[in-house]
Amino acid sequence: MVPLDNWVPRDLKDLRVFRAFKEAGIKVVEVQHGVISSNHHAYCYLKSFDPVQFPDVILTNGQRETEVFDASNAFPVSQVIPVGSYIIDHYAQKSFDLMSTGKPRILFTL
């Protein structure tokens, strides 16, 4: 049997699972699964809560999301690590010479 050192939750709805794993000494890592912004009620807190009900680490899609967890946010996470970036950021930094074909183009991302 392989020991379970880390567990990646699928959803923040069941904070009891976070507590159980952390009390058992298992580090909880959350992978960004949607938008993280200063307007998102699940990630922005004015009041501190017991950190045992929250992930130890959040892996974000990019650097921009790490700024949500600054000093003004009481969300009790010990580490926020950017592990990638949005594809839209990639295209924003590229030259759009391919647009000069005269054909209409639509760019979207999921």
WOHU-V863797 format. One record per backbone hydrogen bond with DSSP energy under -0.5 kcal/mol. NH is the residue of the N-H (numbers start at 1). CO is the residue of the C=O. If there is no record, write none. Layout:
nh=NH co=CO
nh=NH co=CO
This chain:
nh=5 co=3
nh=7 co=27
nh=9 co=7
nh=9 co=29
nh=15 co=13
nh=17 co=14
nh=18 co=14
nh=19 co=15
nh=20 co=16
nh=21 co=17
nh=22 co=18
nh=23 co=19
nh=24 co=20
nh=25 co=22
nh=26 co=21
nh=27 co=5
nh=27 co=25
nh=29 co=7
nh=29 co=27
nh=30 co=57
nh=32 co=59
nh=37 co=35
nh=40 co=37
nh=41 co=39
nh=43 co=40
nh=44 co=40
nh=45 co=43
nh=53 co=50
nh=54 co=51
nh=56 co=28
nh=57 co=28
nh=58 co=79
nh=59 co=30
nh=60 co=58
nh=60 co=81
nh=65 co=62
nh=66 co=62
nh=66 co=63
nh=67 co=63
nh=67 co=64
nh=68 co=65
nh=69 co=66
nh=70 co=67
nh=73 co=70
nh=74 co=45
nh=77 co=75
nh=78 co=56
nh=79 co=56
nh=81 co=58
nh=82 co=80
nh=83 co=60
nh=89 co=86
nh=90 co=86
nh=91 co=87
nh=92 co=88
nh=93 co=89
nh=93 co=90
nh=94 co=91
nh=99 co=96
nh=100 co=97
nh=101 co=98
nh=102 co=99
